Amino acid sequence: MKSNNKNRLLPARSLTSLAIATALTGALVWQMPAHAADGNSVVRGHIENVTGSELVGATLTFSHKSKGLKYTVVTNGEGDYILRNLPVGIYDVSIVKDGYEQVIQQDVSVTVGQAVVLDVAMQQQGSMERIAVTGAAIRRVDMASSTAGITITDNDLRLMPVSTGFENMALMAPGTALPGGDNFKNTSSFGGSSAAENSYYFNGLNVTSIRTGLGAIRLPWEAVAQTQIKTGGVSPEFGGALGGIINAVSKSGDNDFDFGIETRWDPKSLREQQDSVYQVNGTIDTNEQQSYYDFKEFQIWASGALIEDKVFGYALFAPRREQQEWAEQTTKTSRDRDEDRWFAKLDWFINEDHSIGFSAMNNKRTWTQKTFDYEWESNVVGTQKGVDAPGEDGGKVLSLNYSGYITDTFSMTAVVGRVTENVENVVASTDPSVYDYQDGTVILSAHTASSVKEQKFVRDQARLDFSWDLDDHSLQFGVDYTNVSVKFHEGQNGIGEAEGWWSIKNAGANDISGAVEGSPYIERRVRTRDVDSDVKSKAVYINDSWQVNDQLVLNLGLRYSEFENTVTDGRSFAKLDEQFAPRLQAIYDLHGDGSAKVFATYGRYFQPVSANMNITQGSASVEWFEYFALDEVDGAGHPVLLADGSPSRGDMLRDKRWRQRGITEPGLIASSSLKPMYSDEFTLGYEQEFGDGMKAGIRGIYRNLGRSLEDTDVAPVLAKKLAELGIVDNVGQSSYYVLNNPGEDILMSYDFNGDGEIDNVTLTSEELALPKPKRRYLAVELTLEGNLNDDLRFNSSYTWSKSYGNTEGLVKTDNNQADPGWTTSYDYADLMDHSYGSLPNDHRHSIKFSGSYRLTDDLTLGLVARTTSGRPKSYFSVHPAGVDSCAAGSPWEDCVSVYYDHASHYDENGNPAPRGSAGNLPWVTNIDMSIAYQTEIYGNDLTLKGTVYNLLDSDSATNINEERTYYGDNGVALNPNYGLVTERQEERFVSFVARLTF
């Protein structure tokens, strides 16, 4: 039996009935160790008699209804108690005190990360007045935390039209939006941050996609019990993300044996067919003529007690089958993809104070891909190209968790684990990719793959979290460590002289190809990357929750972290320390009765250097270009393809141009003065409960990117500096991409002239003339949630927001560049001219509603709806010569950005066109609806559910071609395909689910 000296968390007040205050959707509490095993949570509260006097020494016993576990706690000198590390589930609670009537409350729900506050007034024995305890009073306003977000349970998913996947859940929360590009895996932007700046956790392990940070690894969703979406005011247990945190916990076994099966089918016959998108010249761009997708999933699970009340097991097998077909201009592809996911969990509750859990998961996915010759105009499929091409991705997750009390007031949790991700593919044909960009985009090759890659990533991690409850303070502190192993190889398709990415283009003025302005030429680009390196991080944190008085709580936290990225030989090219991140919250109980609060938060968040940068920046990257005159062409002016798949070509127009020569010297690829990327967040809000179980709130948010990390090709500025220093550049490459903090000095060290001595070169911020990164997010969120009555449960929000600045962050939506830390932003100063404006993640208005309504005892209607204003549009054109950063005398007067074709912020007349100044894309409205029928068959529970996703079959554009001009035959020309839709809403489809539990 535990006694607890926890300070009073609630104001003392006279209670005449039982009150259970449970922070449900929308508040995550500081008291729970964020990565506790099994999603353990916390219960706290105050016990007094009916006259308002505290009851010291009252004993509370919490009995888990399905596991048979019992946990006890004794009130302290102020009548308060706190009990940590309770496994989630439903509990019966007994409160006893000598001389008082026993109080029993049944069916108290304990959920992950949300404090259950149980306040009780006890009646003396023999008193004339008796208190009738008939139910629970739910208070939704949490007086101990101001973290924002929502929690979604497995039961919610069963009754609502929410497809599996973290991203579908995240979109239900205020302040989240889809960025748009098809390379972003439908990951969400949180609070104006880029989609690559979120973190994902499962049973305490970081399961964020290792290479890019775009979303999480694939999980077996039947095994997920609860998911938290944290959108702001995040406490210091979490780090490594500027955007949002998604935290999920798995199911586990109970005393009763449980067995179930579920099947899902998304039939191709009930999926709508979208129209193809054509370029202005009539060439197809998005080909829907051969689109086909069929999805089937079967899940079977079993759980139960291996030793009653002590040892529990849970096992799930969830095979998936996908059949997909799609076509481009010259090829049609079919793919059969199989995934036999499984998940297993074993829990041992040693005693009331200690428990251990072990879990293992597999998400390996294999496929076979066939590619056929195809003619889009006649829509005729030809013979198969090459052989069947196998491939696989995915991996395994292993974790071991511990949770327990060391003393009555000191508890801890621990987790160690490994996450692996592998990607391997075999190409069906060795033909390289050949694209003709002379008039629109025409694919000449029938290639099956443009690149060949082998990838293996392993994330090993360990963390400890401690809680120490004192008289006036509750302390949390912990430490975590992560090591990511990165192994990667990439090369282009094609054999011998055919290897490469081949492009046919028109030359501009002083074109780098050596071709005459306005004339066509052939470019061959070859890039190989090899890396075997690591990403390391470690952090410590502490948080003090201080009950200043009966109405004011201060949460005072600090997180310190260090990140390190290495090249293949183990040397660091990015080692970032001194990352002190304060996290502060102030919560004031406005009326002293727990019905309303005002709150304010401040937090600093640091973003690690992506593992992707070990590949793009820290690998032995070799990249070169060759340029040829056209030789034999067909009637349309396209080069004729040779037997090896490459285009026929004439003489080389110039010497081979080396962009990179495989140098991984840390002093050359990253500034030695590098500092970490961070963002600050401020919030101010108010919440009020009203009615029976309803809550409304308003929250203002301001986020400011304080520093960024970007790669910049400093070659034009470096050349001037080396000449000034009298150093001859004998390296022999045209580009020097350096990881740096834009707007600050760059310190480089390398033997540039080859004399055996290291040359230390400083490029000052004035010499670089790179603008400081700016990204600001301003928002007001209005929320309304709760149970309108016994049949209707809902969550709704309206968000007005503005995201503006000159950089989106780690990725770039407007050119669909999902390459974290390695976008075209800041490659040259000329690319940043007039880049300040409304950012791609600026969705000014967003209205969201989700909920379920019980039509009858058996039928439940579910609805998830959202409508969001479209993102800003921009003009991207060729940078005009002689102006802004390209003006004579500028360090960037070489105007290298002209070779990026369409990345500068100007209109067709060469006038400045600031980011987002071309209007907005249309509003995106999505309505998903489901109906679930629940009944019994031979004493077993049966659920039949049908869901229509995108009920209205809306197809609003989410991304477009924003290239306003390009180099044509006569120099700069208008792009007729400006505004062409490149990404849109998913078409309407229907899903059927049947579920039977025994």
SEFI-447853 format. One record per residue (C-alpha): y, x, z. Coordinates in pm, whole numbers, plus 50000, padded with zeros to 5 digits. Layout:
<milums>
YXZ/...
</milums>
This chain:
<milums>
500005000050000/503355014349896/506605012450085/509735018049883/513195030149980/514785018449658/518395007849695/519354971949635/519564965049264/520914929649295/523724915149504/522604900049834/522884862449819/521324832049981/518344819349783/517024784049815/514354786749548/512314812849371/514224831849096/512534854048845/515044872448632/513334886848329/515254906548068/513674893947749/514914898247393/517914920247393/517834943347695/515784974347766/516044988248114/516645023148247/514045021548523/510965024648303/509895058748177/510365053147807/507075068847701/504835056147980/501155052347911/500025018047793/503585005547778/503815003648155/506824985048289/508644978548615/509094950148862/511904949449117/513784925049332/514984913349673/513244893549947/515184874250214/514844843250428/516574810450354/519524820050574/520264850450355/518954877550588/516944905750433/513234906650510/511994941550589/508274948550551/507374919050329/504304927350119/504114918049753/500774919449570/500714917849191/497314908349046/496694914148675/495024882048557/492844896948285/492164932048417/491664924348786/494034952348886/496074948849206/499354965949293/501214962749623/504684971749741/506564966850071/510254958450098/512584984550244/515294981750509/517494960950278/514744937550165/514484954349824/511434967049639/510554983649310/507114988349157/506655010448854/503965017248596/502434982748587/500344977348274/501854950048062/500294915748094/500304883748299/500284886148679/499884863448981/502154873749268/501594868849639/504374875649897/503474876350267/505414883950585/504384877750944/505934845451068/506724832450717/505024809150474/503154827350199/504744824949854/502544824949545/503894826349192/501564824748897/501854836948539/504584862748574/504854880948239/505404918548250/506494933247917/507114968347794/510464983447876/511914951948030/512424948348401/511024917648571/513314908948861/511594887149120/513864874949400/512324853049669/513624833049967/510874828450228/510554799650475/509634805450839/506344790450952/506644757951139/510074750751000/510924714450938/512254723750591/509804735350328/510674752150001/508804738849701/508054766949459/507404749049134/508244773848862/510334802548742/514054803748675/514564827148381/517794846848387/518274865148061/521244886748158/520044920848274/522334935748536/520764970348530/521024980348163/523174976047855/520814989847591/520894967147287/518004954747078/515124930347060/511444929647154/508764914146935/505304906347070/502014901546894/502254864346969/505614862946790/504104878346479/501264853446476/503604823646469/506464836846257/506734848645895/507054885645972/504994908445756/503424938445924/505514969945949/508264982846172/510904978445905/510314941045872/510734937846247/513814960046254/515624937946004/515544909646259/517844928946493/521654928446468/523284957946296/520354967346073/520294966345692/518264978845398/519955007645214/518774996944869/517185025844679/513495023244586/512825058344721/513655048245079/510385030245167/512344999545284/513525018545592/516515004045771/519985016845839/520925012046206/524615009146284/525805025445963/523585056145999/521395067545713/517845054545687/516465089245772/518085090446117/515735067846319/512785075946546/509505057146587/507085058246882/503595044646945/501975047347289/504495074247378/503905095747068/506505102346802/504995087046485/508075090846263/507215101645909/507005139145956/508515152845636/511405129145570/511915107945883/512005077545654/510045051845852/506855056846048/503315065945958/501145035845879/499735018346187/496924992846235/499174963346318/496554942046489/496384968946757/500134967146829/500864945447131/504654947947156/507474964546962/510964972747087/513864976846846/516624996747019/519904994846829/522415010647067/523215022947415/519935042347420/519135060047747/518485097847761/514685095447753/515045092547376/516555118047143/516375131746792/517985101746624/521515090346541/520405055746426/517845034146606/514695037546814/511525017246751/508995018647033/505585001747016/502614999547251/499024991047173/496624965347305/493904974447551/490764958947695/490404933347977/487614922548211/486654894447976/484884904747658/487004896547355/485904896246993/487864885546690/488174886546315/491124881246087/491554881745713/494704882345504/495064876745131/498204879344919/496894866444585/498394879244262/498334843944119/500914832344377/503284861444326/506244854144102/506924875343795/510424890043777/512204895643449/512294930043295/515604948743290/516814962842957/519364989442875/522274980342650/520584997542354/517624973942394/515264999442552/513384986142850/514375001443184/512474981943452/509254969843291/507724938543447/505464929943152/502374945143310/503194940043679/500284930443902/499644932844275/496834918944488/496374926644857/493444919745090/492944929545452/490074923245693/490284931046063/487594930146326/488054940046688/486264939647020/487404947647373/486184944347728/485394961548056/482964990448062/483304990048441/484844958248579/488384962748713/488244999948629/487395010948276/488374991547964/487824996847594/489414983547277/488284990446919/489654978346586/488454983146229/490984971945967/490064979345602/492664971945333/492284968944958/495164970244709/495054965444335/498214973144145/499284977043785/502644986843640/504094999443313/507025020843203/508025028242845/505095048642725/502395044642991/500625017343183/498995026143515/496395008643728/495605019044082/492905008244325/493815019544675/491515017144977/492415022645340/489915019945623/492165020645925/490655021446268/491975023746622/490195029346955/491505029847309/489885037747643/491635031747978/490475042848321/492345028748620/491175053448877/492825035149163/496055016749237/498045048849201/496545066548899/495355057948549/494385076648233/494315064247876/492975079147554/493585065947203/492615076246852/493645062546515/492895068846149/495095058145858/493685078845574/494175061945239/492435070244911/493015058244558/491955061444201/494585059543932/494105053643559/496865058443304/496875044442951/498965049342641/501325020042611/503975006742375/506544985942557/507994968342252/504674953242150/503374952842508/500114967442382/497934989342604/496145018242433/493435042642533/493165059742870/495065092242918/492875119643055/490525112143342/490535090343650/492945106443896/491975105444265/494385110044553/494715105844926/497295105345202/497495097145571/495765113045864/494925107946228/496625102246564/495165114046896/496815109147235/496055112547605/498205094947865/498485096448242/500445073648473/500635073748850/502375076149186/502505110449350/504115096249665/505335061549759/508675068549594/507805094549330/505975085149009/505235102248681/503825096748335/502535122148085/501455121647724/500015148047491/498985141647134/498725151146770/499825133246454/498655145546112/499775135945762/498195149145442/499005141945079/496815153644794/496695142344433/494955151444110/496755144143785/494875125843514/496595144543230/498325178243206/501115164442985/504575172643128/507415147643158/509855145742865/512985124142888/515665118942624/519125111542772/521125111642447/521485073842445/520395057642768/517055068842907/514065070842675/510725083942800/509055103442521/506005115942709/502965096442822/502725118343131/500705107143432/502675127943681/505775149643658/504895171643959/501775183144140/501995185744519/499825194444816/501225186045158/499935189145513/501965181945825/500825183646188/502985172946482/501775184246828/503705170247120/503725167847497/506055152247750/506405145148121/508565117948276/509315114248648/510955087148860/512225092349213/513565062549405/516055071249681/518135049949914/521225047049694/520045061549364/517125059749127/516525092348942/514615097348622/514025131148462/511625146248218/510815172147957/509285170547610/508125196147354/507155192346988/505825216246725/505515205546362/503465226346119/504655223345758/502395234145471/503555225345121/503095234844757/504825219644455/504835227344087/505545209043762/502945193543538/502075210743212/499985240843117/501485274343025/504585271342809/504465233442847/504995234343225/508245219343347/510595189943353/511865185842996/515145168442913/517075162442593/520835160842657/524205162842485/526365193142557/529745190642722/532665214442701/531635250042792/528185236642863/525955259143071/523245255642807/525255274942551/525115245642307/528165234942111/530085206442274/528715172742165/525495186942019/522005179142156/519815205042323/516505207242512/516405218042876/513265231043044/513385232043422/510645248143631/510625248344010/507855259544242/507885257444619/505485272244872/505905271245247/503885275245567/506365271745852/507235252746170/509755229646327/510065231846704/512005211246952/512265208947327/514385187647555/515015179447918/516855149348052/517995133648377/519335099148453/520775085748778/521055048348822/523555042549097/524135008649256/527765014849354/528104981149524/526624946449499/528174940549156/528504974548986/525734996448843/526405030348685/523735047348475/524655084148446/522425103848211/522345137448035/519935150647772/519725187247669/517805196847355/517055226247128/515755226146770/514325254346558/513215256046193/511425286746056/510575302245723/507015311945634/507045345245819/508095328146143/511755337946151/514285310846237/516705299745969/518095271946191/518075276146569/520305250646738/520815249547112/523475239247365/522995202947270/524325184647575/524185147147521/525715125347794/524545088947812/526675066848034/526535029648114/528625007748343/527444972148412/529474947948622/528094914948756/531114893548676/530504864748917/528184881749162/525344857849085/523664874948789/524774849148533/527264870448339/528114906948293/530594929648124/529454964148025/530534996147856/528525025547724/529105059947582/526435081847428/526145113547225/523135117146996/521905148246816/519925149146492/517385177146432/517145195646103/514585176545899/511165191745831/512075184645470/514575213345492/511715237645559/510585228345208/513865224745020/515815252145197/513345274745377/510525276745124/509965304244871/511645282544611/511695296644259/513725276944005/514805285643653/516055269043333/515615275442962/517695259442688/516585253742329/517955239642008/516255209141864/513665215441597/511525187741449/512755152641528/511525118041443/513435090041273/515225081041597/516405116641654/513935123741934/512015156741937/508435154141818/505935162242093/503535191342045/499835190442124/500455203842476/502865175242548/506075195542539/508865188542287/509075208341963/511985232141994/513925258541811/515475290941930/516635296642288/520385291542316/520845316842598/518915338442845/516785322343111/518995310343396/517685316543745/518925292344008/516725306044288/514365335744307/512235326644608/514355344044872/513745331345226/516025355345412/517505334145697/520905350945663/521095339945300/519845304145320/521645293045638/524885301545811/524305321746127/527045301246293/525155268746236/525715241146493/523835208346544/524605174946381/525715147946625/527305113946656/529125095846937/528775058947019/531005036447228/530215000047308/531944972847506/530334939247564/529894906847753/526804885447811/526544850847963/523544828948034/523894791747999/521764760747976/518084764148049/517034798547933/519794806047680/521964836747646/525044844547437/526744877847396/529414897547217/529374934947167/531854958347003/530524991146863/532215022746741/530205052046606/531675084546486/529855113246316/531155144146492/529445171046286/527075171945991/524575195945837/524575200145459/523445224545194/526215238744976/525955260644668/528595285844768/528095307144454/531605301444310/533325310244638/530915338244721/531495355044385/535215357144459/534575370144810/532115396944698/534585408744434/537295410444700/535015431244922/533975453844634/530335443244653/528415440044326/526035410244321/522645423244204/520575394144337/520275378243995/520445341344072/523145316343983/523095295044298/523305302244670/522435270644860/523395276445223/522765252745513/526095248745692/528495226945886/531015214545626/534575221445729/533595252345931/533095289345850/529885301445685/528475334845798/526035350945552/524095383645577/522105398645289/521825430445085/523705416544784/524145449544596/520665463044666/521785495344839/519515489945139/522345479645372/522935444245492/526265429845380/527845406245633/530085381145458/532225354245620/533465325545408/536175309045615/536745271645618/540025277745435/538275297945163/535565271645129/537995242145123/535195217845205/536425185745369/535165178045717/532405151945717/533505117145821/531345087045891/532635059146109/531055026046195/532964997446352/531234964646433/531364932646635/528044915546710/527684879646825/524264869246954/522684836747068/519074834747175/516594817447398/514594785447425/516564754747325/513694733847461/509964737447517/509304735947142/512094757046988/512524794247045/515014814146841/517094845646806/520304845546602/523194869046535/526304874246328/527574909546268/530884919846119/530844956846045/532594983945848/531055017545756/533455042045598/533885079345542/532875106045291/529185111245372/526305087445432/524325113045628/520925128645569/520175108445256/522235092944979/521725057044872/524105055144580/522055079744374/518705070144533/518275104944681/515765102144966/515665139645029/516935143645389/519445171545432/519345181145064/521475156044876/524225162744622/526845156444890/528735188744965/526865208544700/530365216544566/533825207244689/534545190144356/531755165344433/533635155244748/536975148344580/537995112244654/534645106144826/536285089145124/535885051445129/533405023945206/529945039445240/526735025845086/525555012945425/528674991345459/527464955245471/530544937445598/528864904745702/525334897645820/523864865245955/520314864846093/518054838246238/514444840146347/512384816246551/509524791846576/509344754346632/506274736246758/505934705446539/502844692946721/500414707546969/498574723146674/501304730446417/504084756446448/506804762546191/508204797746170/511404809246003/513014843145946/516244841545747/519074865745681/522004867845446/523954900045408/526964909045200/526254933944925/527014970744956/530074986744793/529904999344435/531405031744306/532305049143982/530565082343924/531905101943633/532335136843495/534905155743702/538045160843492/539015197143438/542075212843597/542655187643875/541885185344248/539145210144344/538815220443979/542475230543951/543275266343857/543445288344165/541085266244364/537995283744507/536025257944308/537965261143982/534695267643795/534075230143836/530305234343855/529915197143927/530215189643556/526575200243530/525645172243770/526525147843489/527795118743698/528415127044061/532215127744094/534515099644206/536605092643896/536865064443645/536425067243269/540035078143229/539745106843475/541695088543745/540565090544108/538115062744200/537445065444575/533985057144701/533315019844712/536365010544504/534424993144224/533724961044417/530524950044586/526994940544493/526114903644543/525074889344876/521374892744955/519764861545102/516154861745211/514284832545368/510684835745485/508834805245613/505404800345767/503294772645912/500494780146157/497684756546256/495944764046585/492804746446696/489374752246845/486054754346665/482914754646876/485034765047172/486654794446990/490334797746893/491084794046523/494464800446361/495244793345997/498614805145873/500354803245540/503584822245468/505984821645179/508084853045160/511424850444980/511114812844966/514014808744723/512734836744495/516134853644516/516494885144308/519884899044403/520524935144307/520364960144593/521024990944381/522564997144038/523325024843793/526775037443902/527235063443629/530535054243464/530725082643212/528505109743072/528655136642804/528115121142463/528175134642112/531965136742120/532445147742478/532895124142773/531805088742686/531525055642865/528045047842992/527095013742852/524445010343122/526915011643410/525924983743650/522344981943527/520124968543807/517774995543935/516554978644255/516404942244366/514774919344617/511024916744617/509774886644428/508474855544604/504844857644713/502444838644936/500204851845210/497244834745380/495834844745719/492764831545898/492064843046253/489104835146479/488704848046834/485614844247049/
</milums>
